[in-house]
Amino acid sequence: MSWPPEILQGAPRIGLGLAALGRPAYITADRQAELGPDRSPEALSRRTGEVLDAAYAAGVRYVDAARSYGLAENFLAGWLEQRGLGPEDIAVGSKWGYTYVGGWRMDAERQETQDLGLHTLNRQLKESLRILGPNLLLYQIHSASPENAVLSSSDVLDALRRLRKRPMAIGLTVTGPHQAQVIQSAIELDLFDTVQATWNLLEPSSGGALARAHAAGLTVIVKEALANGRLTDLGDQPALVHAAAARGLSADTLALSAVLAAPWADIVLSGAVTVNTLASNLAARAEHWDSDLVGLAAELAIPAAVYWGERSERSWS
């Protein structure tokens, strides 16, 4: 399948990720203030609809979900049906490999579990297709890494090759301190249409590999561009907040602008859970990231192992 689809041609490069909208708990900053106490499925469904409405009105045409994002696929499917929108109107991507096990509880011992075996692929693909139907244009491996070795599984790779002929675009997401290594392996496999990776001002180690992926013809999708809330006005990076304020911007706007300034970044995901936060994210522009900020980028970057170690210690809220 040709990716990106025609609907994304000329659309804003910022897409909407539903990780923080489809379930009550997530790893991010200031979630209590943004969502409030009511995190029932009904409340989050309404909230998802509001943010999707605002995103679509602003020209956003890519939405990213996953089987592990609670009821995100269901919320999205309901919204698409209510608005009468199909694959010719908006592109939808989802992922397989993690299963939501939080039971809609904030205090669940575990919120999700990973299994990247063929059985999980077959099961979750059926689930996603049952919910999203023809709206599902992109199906991605959820968090390939050297540890899970999914890119060495001949059974899974053969199944993905068959899916790609459906036609359905096939992608992968990567995570952890060895993202660059996995991205390079994905390029060499010549199987994937897209690659989704974490890149932000704190963790820029995947940049070179993403540039190579882009040059090889893969569409690059950037996730966690705000480092799960660390690169916002309420985060833990005062130098970024100061630089943004000096330019009349919010920290999230400037941090997202840094990603948009990268020529290899095709789609950058916003994880907004409010209309106001979405508007602030959508104010990002590549031109906001000027040459005077090169020193700031160097100051903010930390070793990948440190970044991912700190991320693993953050709690779901």
Secondary structure by P-SEA (a helix, b strand, c coil): cccccccccccccbbbbcccccccccccccccccccccccaaaaaaaaaaaaaaaaaacccbbbbcccccaaaaaaaaaaaaaccccccbbbbbbccccccccccccccccccccccaaaaaaaaaaaaaaccccccbbbcccccccccccccaaaaaaaaaaaacccccbbbbbccaaaaaaaaaaaaccccbbbbbbccccccaaaaaaaaaaabbbbbbcccccccccccccccaaaaaaaaaacccaaaaaaaaaaacccccbbbbbcccaaaaaaaaccccccccccaaaaaaaacccaaaaaaaaaacccc
